[in-house]
């Protein structure tokens, strides 16, 4: 079994836990008896969720507000977790955000901030907590990527590139961890109706895409945790999403890019 056994001193650190997939993964882990440390910028939401999970499942649930795009805030987060006497045995790197414009029309600072949260923070937390997991001989990392990782996407180029980074890093480190007792799983969801779409400026996509293309965050969370528990390298929840991922991987770029650009513009 790839997930470590729950214990009093162990915690599952879940970033981006105030809503959407992060909240759903925290709920899924708590329902299986794992204590959770919830991290996001919105402290009030985190505290409400922590109280609910603790009461419902009898697990230790901590809430820590942090802006993970800030290196100093990540240092403070690690200090807070250590001060609580907790060891991170499960790490869920879910925090991230996207955008919906050509690069030339995008705000430069927002693009750089996207890279810091989607890539730098994920790598920092992974590099921070993996060594101790390996030393203990147990642990699991879940990195939330996206089906956008499987092909470049004109119109959201930076976001897709950050998720390609997450997927590539995850697959390589999964192999590095063979035989250590620690596993790493990349989860690549397709469209999910969460607050992410509003923050990314693509709310209208939910009206353009048929319901068959959308999944609920709870279904994605269950697939993610099941995948980690079974030591899977990559999970793409949903049959249509798996088909799309294969198409994105293997269609020649000279054919795919104009089509993807047209579809993305129509969705917006």
Secondary structure, DSSP 4 states (H G I P E B T S, - for coil): --SPPP-TTEEEEEESTTSHHHHHHHHHHHHTT--EEEEES-HHHHHHHHHHHHHHH---EEEEE--TTSHHHHHHHHHHHHHTT-EEEEEEE-------S-GGGS-HHHHHHHHIIIIIIHHHHHHHHHHHHHHHT-EEEEEE--GGGGS--TTSHHHHHHHHHHHHHHHHHHHHTTTTTEEEEEE----B-SHHHHHTT-TTHHHHS-GGG-B-HHHHHHHHHHHHHTT-SEE--SHHHHHHHHHHHHS-HHHHHHHHHHHHHHH-
